Amino acid sequence: MNTIGQTIKQLRRARGVTQEELAGALNVTYQAVSKWENETAQPDIMMMPALAAYFGVTIDELFGYKLEVMTNKERLIRYMAKNQILVKGDVTLKHGGESSYYINTENFSTNAQLARIGEVFADCIRENRLEFDALVGLAYHGIAFAMAAACALYNKYGMTCAYCYDRRVPDSRERMLCGHTLQDGERVIIVDDVMTSGASVEERVEQLRRQTDIRVAAVIVVINRRSQLAAGSGEDRMREKYGAKVYSLITDEDIEAALRERIV
């Protein structure tokens, strides 16, 4: 069984953070973290809840009981499988490709599930140091995800940002947005559930741009199904059209690796 110092080192490396970053999150010195990992000192018992919360494990797991060190993506994939969001089974995708699993994002249906995915979106934004003026959720699934991400940015990182979502049809005053009113030149992060070719996202962005001259800072989706296309991925489309990078919480390759390694 691992010592607590070995466990902290494993968890830190799996999350991809430095000793300094872990120390900053816990409001201790990096020398303290180094001593824990080198087993010349142990964290104070009062530090255990904060350590467990930071790594997303139980206090028992910190002490090495039933510890399964996984990457953040692997944890998300397992969470999605346990909540029937990732479902194994042969399926024909919309564009005609075949897959051994499918993603049902409608099963993000409780406040706990939305809080979890919102935090992962927020982590993606912060870890990639994305600069933006507003989060824009695309109807319909992207609406809840963008709102959850906006809340997580505030609750976890103390960051205030504008939030809005688009409409499928205009309201009585021909408005296509609810929430923040976008202004010319604002940088937006587009939030949606699944991307394959990117055609749907482009159509919705162009609809927004007909009303306001926004700039697409980035596109973030739960899953990028790029491996299902022979050519012309959504990443290519977003880069060529808007100069924007696509970030996905997970990809087909991540899921296939998790299946091979029996994580799900």
TORLOSE-338898 format. One record per residue (C-alpha): residue number from 0; residue in one letter; x, y, z. Coordinates in pm, 1 decimal. Layout:
(NUM,'a',(X,Y,Z)) ...
//
This chain:
(0,'m',(0.0,0.0,0.0)) (1,'n',(130.1,345.6,-89.4)) (2,'t',(230.8,597.7,172.5)) (3,'i',(38.5,924.8,169.1)) (4,'g',(342.5,1097.4,19.2)) (5,'q',(355.5,849.6,-270.2)) (6,'t',(-17.5,888.5,-320.8)) (7,'i',(1.3,1269.1,-336.2)) (8,'k',(284.8,1246.3,-591.2)) (9,'q',(86.2,1000.2,-808.0)) (10,'l',(-227.4,1210.9,-794.8)) (11,'r',(-37.9,1532.7,-868.7)) (12,'r',(136.6,1382.9,-1170.9)) (13,'a',(-186.6,1228.8,-1299.4)) (14,'r',(-349.5,1569.9,-1284.0)) (15,'g',(-50.1,1726.9,-1457.5)) (16,'v',(28.3,1998.6,-1202.0)) (17,'t',(357.8,2103.6,-1046.0)) (18,'q',(439.3,2107.8,-676.9)) (19,'e',(415.1,2486.3,-691.2)) (20,'e',(67.1,2473.8,-846.3)) (21,'l',(-55.9,2224.5,-587.4)) (22,'a',(93.0,2437.0,-310.0)) (23,'g',(-80.0,2747.6,-445.9)) (24,'a',(-417.5,2571.1,-456.8)) (25,'l',(-377.9,2459.1,-94.9)) (26,'n',(-223.3,2785.5,31.1)) (27,'v',(94.7,2616.3,152.6)) (28,'t',(456.9,2645.3,40.7)) (29,'y',(592.8,2425.5,-235.6)) (30,'q',(857.8,2310.9,13.6)) (31,'a',(575.6,2162.1,222.3)) (32,'v',(449.1,1966.3,-79.5)) (33,'s',(804.7,1850.9,-154.6)) (34,'k',(845.4,1726.4,202.1)) (35,'w',(515.7,1533.7,180.3)) (36,'e',(620.3,1364.3,-141.2)) (37,'n',(972.7,1290.6,-11.5)) (38,'e',(816.5,1154.3,307.9)) (39,'t',(1015.4,1379.5,538.8)) (40,'a',(687.7,1526.0,666.7)) (41,'q',(315.7,1457.5,643.5)) (42,'p',(29.5,1698.6,579.1)) (43,'d',(-161.1,1815.9,882.9)) (44,'i',(-480.4,1618.9,943.1)) (45,'m',(-679.5,1939.5,886.1)) (46,'m',(-535.4,1951.9,532.8)) (47,'m',(-682.1,1613.2,432.9)) (48,'p',(-1030.0,1734.9,324.2)) (49,'a',(-875.8,2004.2,103.9)) (50,'l',(-632.3,1755.2,-54.0)) (51,'a',(-910.6,1504.0,-117.5)) (52,'a',(-1135.9,1770.8,-269.7)) (53,'y',(-855.7,1902.8,-493.5)) (54,'f',(-781.7,1560.2,-641.6)) (55,'g',(-1142.2,1439.1,-646.2)) (56,'v',(-1076.2,1136.4,-424.4)) (57,'t',(-1185.5,1022.2,-81.2)) (58,'i',(-974.4,1066.7,230.7)) (59,'d',(-938.7,685.9,242.8)) (60,'e',(-790.4,696.8,-107.2)) (61,'l',(-538.7,957.5,7.7)) (62,'f',(-413.9,701.1,257.8)) (63,'g',(-378.7,447.0,-23.4)) (64,'y',(-694.5,244.5,20.2)) (65,'k',(-848.7,132.2,-311.0)) (66,'l',(-665.8,408.5,-494.0)) (67,'e',(-712.1,418.9,-870.1)) (68,'v',(-491.2,690.8,-1012.0)) (69,'m',(-650.5,812.5,-1332.5)) (70,'t',(-613.1,1116.8,-1549.7)) (71,'n',(-885.2,1380.1,-1543.5)) (72,'k',(-1012.7,1256.4,-1879.5)) (73,'e',(-1028.0,898.5,-1755.6)) (74,'r',(-1221.9,1011.1,-1448.2)) (75,'l',(-1468.5,1199.7,-1666.7)) (76,'i',(-1513.3,901.9,-1899.1)) (77,'r',(-1580.2,668.3,-1606.8)) (78,'y',(-1824.1,920.3,-1459.5)) (79,'m',(-2008.4,945.0,-1790.8)) (80,'a',(-2027.3,566.4,-1820.4)) (81,'k',(-2160.1,526.6,-1466.1)) (82,'n',(-2430.1,785.0,-1537.8)) (83,'q',(-2536.5,633.8,-1872.2)) (84,'i',(-2405.0,933.3,-2064.6)) (85,'l',(-2146.5,715.3,-2235.3)) (86,'v',(-2327.3,397.9,-2344.3)) (87,'k',(-2150.1,98.8,-2495.2)) (88,'g',(-2322.4,-63.6,-2792.1)) (89,'d',(-2305.0,-62.4,-3171.3)) (90,'v',(-2462.7,244.9,-3327.6)) (91,'t',(-2477.7,417.4,-3665.5)) (92,'l',(-2384.0,784.4,-3631.8)) (93,'k',(-2561.7,1073.0,-3804.6)) (94,'h',(-2303.1,1102.5,-4080.3)) (95,'g',(-2318.4,726.5,-4147.8)) (96,'g',(-2013.5,606.4,-3956.1)) (97,'e',(-2021.3,313.5,-3716.1)) (98,'s',(-1926.4,323.4,-3349.4)) (99,'s',(-1914.1,79.7,-3056.8)) (100,'y',(-2058.9,340.7,-2820.5)) (101,'y',(-2267.4,655.9,-2822.5)) (102,'i',(-2291.3,970.3,-2616.5)) (103,'n',(-2626.3,1076.4,-2471.8)) (104,'t',(-2567.7,1422.3,-2327.0)) (105,'e',(-2935.8,1449.1,-2234.6)) (106,'n',(-2845.3,1229.8,-1938.1)) (107,'f',(-2666.3,1524.2,-1778.8)) (108,'s',(-2999.3,1570.7,-1606.5)) (109,'t',(-2935.8,1643.5,-1237.6)) (110,'n',(-2785.0,1944.8,-1067.9)) (111,'a',(-2495.5,1728.2,-946.0)) (112,'q',(-2417.6,1611.2,-1298.9)) (113,'l',(-2434.7,1963.1,-1440.3)) (114,'a',(-2213.9,2094.5,-1160.6)) (115,'r',(-1958.2,1824.6,-1239.2)) (116,'i',(-1944.4,1891.5,-1613.7)) (117,'g',(-1951.4,2268.0,-1556.7)) (118,'e',(-1640.7,2240.1,-1342.3)) (119,'v',(-1461.8,2040.1,-1613.0)) (120,'f',(-1548.1,2308.5,-1870.3)) (121,'a',(-1422.2,2576.4,-1629.2)) (122,'d',(-1099.7,2384.2,-1569.0)) (123,'c',(-1046.2,2361.3,-1945.9)) (124,'i',(-1086.6,2737.9,-1981.7)) (125,'r',(-848.8,2814.6,-1697.1)) (126,'e',(-585.2,2551.4,-1779.2)) (127,'n',(-564.2,2676.3,-2138.0)) (128,'r',(-564.2,3041.6,-2026.0)) (129,'l',(-840.4,3130.6,-2268.9)) (130,'e',(-919.2,3501.3,-2290.6)) (131,'f',(-1277.3,3592.8,-2371.6)) (132,'d',(-1560.3,3835.6,-2304.4)) (133,'a',(-1862.3,3603.2,-2298.2)) (134,'l',(-1964.3,3238.1,-2290.1)) (135,'v',(-2224.5,3147.2,-2553.2)) (136,'g',(-2423.3,2824.8,-2514.5)) (137,'l',(-2568.8,2678.2,-2832.7)) (138,'a',(-2926.4,2556.0,-2812.4)) (139,'y',(-3011.3,2318.9,-2689.2)) (140,'h',(-2755.1,2113.9,-2498.6)) (141,'g',(-2491.9,2384.5,-2493.4)) (142,'i',(-2723.1,2614.4,-2297.1)) (143,'a',(-2697.5,2414.6,-1973.4)) (144,'f',(-2327.7,2341.8,-2019.5)) (145,'a',(-2236.5,2707.4,-2073.8)) (146,'m',(-2440.9,2813.8,-1772.3)) (147,'a',(-2280.1,2543.0,-1557.0)) (148,'a',(-1934.2,2650.3,-1677.5)) (149,'a',(-2007.9,3016.2,-1599.9)) (150,'c',(-2116.9,2924.4,-1246.3)) (151,'a',(-1808.7,2704.4,-1195.5)) (152,'l',(-1575.4,2981.5,-1313.2)) (153,'y',(-1718.8,3204.0,-1041.0)) (154,'n',(-1751.4,2945.5,-763.0)) (155,'k',(-1414.2,2775.9,-818.0)) (156,'y',(-1198.6,3054.7,-959.2)) (157,'g',(-1374.9,3374.8,-849.0)) (158,'m',(-1406.4,3480.0,-1213.6)) (159,'t',(-1701.1,3687.9,-1335.1)) (160,'c',(-1794.0,3658.8,-1702.7)) (161,'a',(-2088.6,3739.5,-1927.9)) (162,'y',(-2316.3,3454.4,-2034.1)) (163,'c',(-2580.1,3414.5,-2303.4)) (164,'y',(-2737.1,3149.0,-2523.5)) (165,'d',(-2885.4,3146.8,-2868.8)) (166,'r',(-3239.5,3071.6,-2977.2)) (167,'r',(-3353.8,2839.0,-3251.1)) (168,'v',(-3612.4,3093.4,-3362.4)) (169,'p',(-3623.8,3468.2,-3291.4)) (170,'d',(-3853.3,3611.0,-3026.1)) (171,'s',(-4124.0,3871.5,-3088.9)) (172,'r',(-3857.3,4141.1,-3122.9)) (173,'e',(-3644.8,3933.9,-3360.4)) (174,'r',(-3381.1,3868.0,-3094.7)) (175,'m',(-3174.6,3551.3,-3126.5)) (176,'l',(-3002.9,3570.8,-2787.9)) (177,'c',(-3103.4,3548.4,-2422.4)) (178,'g',(-2885.5,3685.3,-2145.5)) (179,'h',(-2589.3,3909.1,-2218.3)) (180,'t',(-2626.3,4129.0,-2527.7)) (181,'l',(-2320.9,4068.3,-2742.9)) (182,'q',(-2133.7,4372.1,-2871.4)) (183,'d',(-1925.2,4416.3,-3185.9)) (184,'g',(-1570.7,4293.6,-3135.1)) (185,'e',(-1641.0,4082.4,-2826.7)) (186,'r',(-1449.9,3757.6,-2798.3)) (187,'v',(-1675.1,3461.0,-2728.3)) (188,'i',(-1626.2,3100.8,-2628.8)) (189,'i',(-1882.9,2880.2,-2798.4)) (190,'v',(-2003.0,2590.1,-2581.1)) (191,'d',(-2178.2,2281.7,-2719.9)) (192,'d',(-2207.1,1909.3,-2655.9)) (193,'v',(-2069.8,1713.0,-2954.4)) (194,'m',(-1867.6,1814.2,-3258.8)) (195,'t',(-1795.4,1607.8,-3567.7)) (196,'s',(-1777.7,1805.4,-3892.2)) (197,'g',(-1843.3,2141.4,-3723.5)) (198,'a',(-2110.8,2232.7,-3979.5)) (199,'s',(-2380.9,2283.6,-3717.2)) (200,'v',(-2159.3,2506.3,-3502.5)) (201,'e',(-2059.9,2713.5,-3805.2)) (202,'e',(-2424.6,2761.2,-3902.5)) (203,'r',(-2512.9,2886.4,-3554.6)) (204,'v',(-2210.8,3115.0,-3529.6)) (205,'e',(-2290.5,3269.7,-3866.6)) (206,'q',(-2645.2,3330.4,-3745.2)) (207,'l',(-2503.2,3521.8,-3447.9)) (208,'r',(-2257.4,3713.6,-3663.3)) (209,'r',(-2536.3,3840.2,-3885.9)) (210,'q',(-2652.3,4043.1,-3587.3)) (211,'t',(-2323.7,4122.5,-3410.1)) (212,'d',(-1963.8,4121.8,-3530.9)) (213,'i',(-1830.5,3882.0,-3266.7)) (214,'r',(-1493.9,3707.3,-3266.0)) (215,'v',(-1476.7,3336.8,-3185.5)) (216,'a',(-1202.1,3296.7,-2925.9)) (217,'a',(-1251.3,2919.5,-2893.0)) (218,'v',(-1502.9,2638.5,-2919.8)) (219,'i',(-1536.2,2391.3,-2631.4)) (220,'v',(-1738.5,2070.9,-2655.4)) (221,'v',(-1786.4,1768.2,-2434.3)) (222,'i',(-1660.7,1534.2,-2707.0)) (223,'n',(-1494.1,1584.2,-3042.4)) (224,'r',(-1574.4,1286.6,-3265.2)) (225,'r',(-1303.6,1371.3,-3516.3)) (226,'s',(-1197.2,1010.5,-3571.9)) (227,'q',(-1537.0,938.8,-3727.3)) (228,'l',(-1456.8,1152.9,-4031.9)) (229,'a',(-1240.5,1064.2,-4328.0)) (230,'a',(-1153.3,1431.7,-4378.4)) (231,'g',(-1268.8,1783.0,-4299.7)) (232,'s',(-1297.5,1777.6,-3921.0)) (233,'g',(-1471.5,2041.7,-3714.5)) (234,'e',(-1131.4,2153.2,-3587.2)) (235,'d',(-1022.8,2231.4,-3943.2)) (236,'r',(-1346.9,2415.1,-4012.9)) (237,'m',(-1324.3,2634.5,-3701.3)) (238,'r',(-958.7,2714.5,-3758.1)) (239,'e',(-1002.7,2802.6,-4126.1)) (240,'k',(-1326.5,2998.5,-4079.8)) (241,'y',(-1261.3,3182.2,-3753.3)) (242,'g',(-900.0,3120.8,-3658.0)) (243,'a',(-1036.9,2951.1,-3346.9)) (244,'k',(-911.3,2640.0,-3172.6)) (245,'v',(-1146.3,2359.7,-3069.9)) (246,'y',(-1107.0,2219.6,-2719.4)) (247,'s',(-1285.3,1899.8,-2622.2)) (248,'l',(-1315.2,1754.6,-2276.2)) (249,'i',(-1268.6,1409.4,-2429.4)) (250,'t',(-1220.7,1260.3,-2777.9)) (251,'d',(-1298.6,930.7,-2945.1)) (252,'e',(-936.2,833.4,-2892.4)) (253,'d',(-969.7,891.9,-2517.1)) (254,'i',(-1279.4,672.7,-2497.5)) (255,'e',(-1126.4,396.3,-2708.1)) (256,'a',(-818.4,395.2,-2484.0)) (257,'a',(-1040.6,378.7,-2173.4)) (258,'l',(-1226.8,81.8,-2321.6)) (259,'r',(-901.6,-98.4,-2404.9)) (260,'e',(-765.0,-40.5,-2057.0)) (261,'r',(-1095.1,-146.9,-1896.1)) (262,'i',(-1142.8,185.1,-1720.9)) (263,'v',(-1509.1,156.6,-1823.7)) 
//
